[in-house]
Amino acid sequence: MALGRRIILGSALAAPFIRTARADPIKLRASVDTTPSHGRTISIADFLKKLEAASQGEITCQLFDSGQLYPDRDVIKALVLGQVEMAAPGTWLVSAYVPEADMAQLPVFYGQPAEITHRAIDGIPGNMVNDQVSKKLRVKLPGRWIDLGFTNWYSTRKPLNTLGDLKGLKIRNSGGFAQPWRARFFGGIPVMTPWPDVPLALSQGTFDALQSTNESCASAKLWDAGLRYGLIDHQFMGGYIPMFSESFWASLNPGLKTLVTDLWAANIGAYRANLAAAQDRAEKELDAHGVKLTYVPAEELAEQRKLMVAEQDTVARDMKISPDILARINDAITAVN
């Protein structure tokens, strides 16, 4: 962030907010389907608390977690219909409307560090996606996406020592095209299951394994549902795209709109860092609860990525990622590789 931008942002957040004459405060209901202890839930809760305080009551906020209002698979529709004011659905779900939102699941990102993904989602490709999401869904995006963290493989009865152990397993995913494709790439059988249904389905043996993150598994205490093994390969950096309904955004005066976007800009770096730290803590927690974690060697990740990239044009076409954005993504990756 340039010095001028930092000064402007600091001034905007430090200056007292002038309340306008309004009979009733503007209501902001936010919906997530993760538990109260999940990093996304914590981030959104923190943002809402700060927004309500900074607006001096002009905006009153209420967070519904654990899918109380909507599972993430339904929340985008609810947002568009004005049935909820804020959500942060996963990129894999937004991809049903804007396929390029799922760009971080392209083969070129497999096993790569977070900085590689950030080069794309925070750069020109991400800006292009944000524009499409805003226009197609008629929503307002306040800024950069929340990092979920790296997705890996986890199982119940079948030990996961190598990627070859995934063959024949029924593997849960959270939706989209790329996760099922990756499961099939390693010989698995993909099954889509909404997150709130995962603990029961896992305990009942509806699937043998799942694609998820350390933090998601730990926050849901999936060891109580039979989780016993994990294979860490950093398949992709998952993300959540924050968005507000068109009706909510239209109800804000210019000062409140600036307050919302400046608050998000001021805090998103901390939210990303907190999620990364939460993933590290969750890894230790999984280990403490008897979940055996095996790490795929870097050289094997590179070898598998090479095999995947050989199919990238086909994958991108099936994901419906436009050639223009794909070229911009390749430019971003090439710049650091």
N, C-alpha and C positions, 0 to 999 in steps of 0.2 A: 504494500500500500504506500503510495507516495506521501511525502511529508504534508503537502497541502491537504490531501484527503484525510490524513490522521487529525489534522488541526480542525477541519470542518466537522468530522465525526465527533471528536472530543467536545467541541463546542456545542453541537446539537444535543448531546446526551447530558452535558453539564448544565446547560441553560434551563431555567425553570420552565415547565410546560404551562402554558396559559390556557386554563379551562374556558371552554366556550359555553354559552347559554344553551343548555340542553335539558329537556324534561327528564329523560331517562338515559342511563348509560347504554353504550353499545355492547351487546352481548357477543361473546366469542366462545363458542363451544369447540373444543378440539377433541378429535377421536384418534386413538391408537389402539392396536390390538395386542400390544406387548404388556407384560406385567409391570407393576409399579417399580420394581427393582431393575428393570431393563434400561440400558443406557439411553435409548431413544425416548422412553417415557420420562426419564429424569431430565433430559435436555429440554423437552417441550414444556415440562412442568416449570423448570427454571425460567424459561423464556416468558411464559405466561405470567408468572409471578412478577418478573421485572417489568413487563409491559403494563400490567395493571397499576403497579406503583408509579411508573414513569408517566403514565397518562393521568395520574391523580384521579382515578375513578372514572375517567371518560369511557374507558373500556373495562368491562368486568369479564373475567375469564373463568372457564370451568373445563377441566380436563377429565375425559372419560377414557380410562385405560382398560386393558384386558378384553377389548372387543365389546364393552358394555353397550355401546351404540351400534357400531358396525365392525365386522372383520375388515381387514385391509382390502380384501377382494371386492368389497361393496362400497368402500368409503369414497372412492373417486366419484361414483355416480351420485352419492348422497351430497357431496360437495358441490357438484354441478347443479343439482336440484335445490341447493340452498338449505338442505336439511342439517348441515353442520358447517361451521365457519372455517375451521382449520383442520388439516390433516398432513401427514408426512408419509405417504405410501412408498413402498419399496420400488426401486427403479424397474424391477422385473414385472411389476404390476402396471406401472405407468406405460410400459412398453406395449401394452395392448392398444394404446391410443397413439403413442409416439414411439415406434420401435427403437429409435436411436437412444432412448433413455437407458436402454440395457447395454450400452456400448462396452461397459467394463467387463462384460462376459465374453467378449470376443477372444478367440484363442491366443492372440498376441499378449493378453494380460495374464494368462495362466502362470501362476507361480512368481509373478513379478512383485516388487515392493510397492508400498502405497504411493510413493512419489510418482511412479509411472502413471498410475490411474489418475492422480490429481492433475498431472500435466494435461490430461485430456478433458476431464470433467470441469476443471476450473479455467480451461482455456477456450479457444475458438469452438471446438466441437461441443463443449458443454453449453456455451452461449447460444449456439444454434439450436440445441435441444430445448433449452429454456424458452426460447422464442416460440418454438412449435407447441410446447406444452401450454404456454399462456394463451396462444391463439386457438388451438383446437379444443381445449377444455374450458376456455374462458375463465381462467383463474389467474391469481397473482402470485408469483414466486418472489419471496423476499430477498433471496440471495443464494449463496452456495449450499450444496447438499450436505446432509449429515452423513458421516461415515458410519456404516454398520460394523465393518470389520471384515476380515477374510472368512470366506466360506470354506468348510472342510467336510470330511466324511465322518459319520459316527454310526455305530451299530450296537445291537443288543447281544445276541448269542454268537455271532460270527466274529472271531478276532480279525482285526485289520492290521496286517503287518506290511503288506505291499499293495500297490494299486491293483494287482492281479486278483486280490481277495474280493474285489467288488463284483466280480463276474457272477451273474446269476442272482444277485441280491435284488429284492424289491426295495427301491430307494425313494424316500419321500423328498419332494422339492416344493418350493413355494410358488411356482407358476412361471409363466413366460416360456420362451423357446429354448434358451441356452442351457439351463440347468438339466432339463430332460435330455438334451443332446449330449451333454457331457457325461451323464450317467450311462447312456447307450454307448458312448465312445469307449468306456471302460467295461462294457459288457453287462451293465446293470439294467434293471427294469424300472423306469420312472413312474412315480405315483405322486399326483399333486394333492396336498392336504393343507388346509388353512392352519396357521400357527396355533390358534386356540384349541384346535382338535388334536394337536400332536401328542401331548402326554398320554391321553387315553388310548389313542390309536397305537402308540408305541408299546404301551403296556399290554394291549390285546393282540399284538403281533400282526396288525394290519399291514405293516411294512417291516423290513429287516434292518434298514439303515435309513439315514437321512442326510441331506445336505443342509448344513446350518453353520453357526459360528460358536466358538467357545462361550461367548457371553450369553447368547440366546439359550444355549443348552443349560448353562449354570443358573441363569436367572429363573428358568422354569423348573430347576431341580430335576432334570430328566433322569438322573441316576435313580430316583424313586420309581421311575417308569421302566427301568430295566436297562438304561444306557450303560455300557461297559467298555466300549472301545472307541478310539478316535484315530483317524489317519489325517495328519496335518499336511496339506499340500497347497494351501492358499490359492484356491481355484480362481477366485475373483474378489475384488473389494466391493462388497455390497454397499448400497447407499439408499438414503431416504430423501425424497424431494419434498421440501416444505412448500405448502401452497395454501392460499386463502380463497374463499369463494368470491365470485364476482360481486354478489350482493353485499357481502361484508366490506369488501374493498371500496365499493361505491359509497358506502355510508360514512367513510372516513374523510375528514377535511384534509387539506394538504399537509398541515402540521402533523397530524396523527399518522399519515402515510409515511412521512419522513421519519417519524419516531420509530415506527415498526421496522423499516428497512435498516435504519442506523443501529437499532438495538440488535437486530439479527447479525449485521456485519461485525458488531463489537463482540459478539459472543460465539459465533460459529467456530472460530479457531479453538476456543476452550472446549466446546462440545466435541469436536473431533479428537482433541487430545485426551479428553475424559473417556471417550469410547475406546480409544487405543489402550489406555491404561486399564479399562474395565476388561478388555479382552485378555490382557496379560494376567490380571487377577483371576479371571474365570478359568484360565488354563491351570493355574495352581489349585483352584477349588475343585475342578474336575479330577485332578490327580489325587487330591486329598480324599475324595469320595470314591476312590477305587476305579476310576475310568482310566484305562491304560491308553496313553497317547503315543503314537508312533509318528515320526517325522520323515517325510519323503526327502531323500538327499537332493541337494541342489542340482547335481549333475543329471539326476533322473527327471527333475522338473524341467530342466532345459531340453532334455531329449523328448519328453512328452509334448512340450510346447512346440518344438519344431515339427513334430508329427501333426499336431493340431493346426498349426499355421498353414500347413500344406492344404488344409481344407477350409481356410478362412474365407476365401471368396464365396464358396458354397454356403458356409455358415452365415455369412453376412447377408447373402441373398435370401436365405430362408428366414433370417431374423428381420428381413425387410429394412435393413440399414442402407440408406442411400449411398451411391458411389461417391457423392460429394463429401458427405460427412466421414465416410470410411477413409477417403484420401486425407482429410484433415486429421483424423485420428492417427493414421500412419505417419503423417508429418510430425505430430506431437511426440510419438514414440521414437521416431528416428532421431529427433533432436537430442534425446538423452541416451540413446543406445549407440 
